[in-house]
Amino acid sequence: MAKTSTTTQGLRAAIERSGYYPALVDEAVEAAVGGEPIRSYLVHQETTFDQNEVRRHVTVLVLTDNRFIVSHTDEQAADSTSPTPYATTSTESVKIGRISSVVVSRVVANPESYKPGTLPREVVLTIGWGAVSRIDLEPAACGDPNCEADHGYTGNSTADDLSLRVSEAGDGPETVREALAFAQSLSEATADTTR
């Protein structure tokens, strides 16, 4: 990453602010981005509760001119494979042209009095590029309640490679704004058919 880029410096500062193994996360993201200029980014640190354990993980999304990069870091407690706690970091690089869907779901309070520009209370960003698909099947039926024939199955196939939820209550209004800005940048990039 070019050290002179304002966007790159902003990304590094956001990774540092997350407080989640910033040196490890920054190195993984920098290696994945390489020398490409960064158009947009989103850093999302999340804490989850798993029975008696508190687990943290961070997801970093980066948009360059040609690629969408996902970096995810999880921490693990000591276990039978490691006597000390450890972290796992993975990165995936996807060509912009492979992204098949960008879904932005907004949750707004009091929709009857909604005013344009009001920040949603929650945003869910779902991005699909064909690496992971989910199939939901259920038995098909006809309109006859007495029918006992086998009508096969019906269902949906959904691209569900990445789903990220941010909320004003949990992450703060600035993170919600950043998620919307990143989603818009990614949507615009996928609309450019020259890629």
C-alpha positions, 0 to 999 in steps of 0.5 A: 500500500502506498504510504502517501495515500490518504485513503490508505492512511485512513484504513490503517487508522481504522484498523488501529482504532478497532484495537484488534491485533492491528499489526496482524490485521494490517499486514494481512490487508496490506499483502492482499492489496499489494500496490493498488490504490484503495477506493473505499474500505470498511473495518468492522470489529465484532464481539460475540458471546459463545457460552462462557467465552467472549470472542472477538473478530474483525472483518476488513473490506477493501475496494480497489480499482479492480478487486474486492478484498475481504480480510477476516481475523478470529481469535481462538482460546488455547485448545488441544491443537495449541497450548496458547491462544491464537488468531487466524487471519484469512484474505480473499481477493475477488475481481470486481467483475465476479461480484454478482450481487450487492444487497443493502438492507436498511432497518429504519424506525418509524417509517411513516415519518421517515425523512430522506437522509435519515440514518438507518438504525441498522444496515445489513450488507450482503455480497455475492460472488459465487463462492458460497451458495445456500439452497433452501428447499421445502416440499412443494404442494398444490392448492388442494388440502386433500391431495396426497401426491408427491409434488417434488420440492421447491426452493431458492438458491442464494449467493451468500458469500458475505453478510455483514450487519452493523447497527447504530446501537452496537457499532455507532452511527459513524460505522453505519454511515461507513457501511452505507458509503462502502456499499454505494462504492461497491455497487457503483464499481460493479455497475461499471461494465468495463471491468 
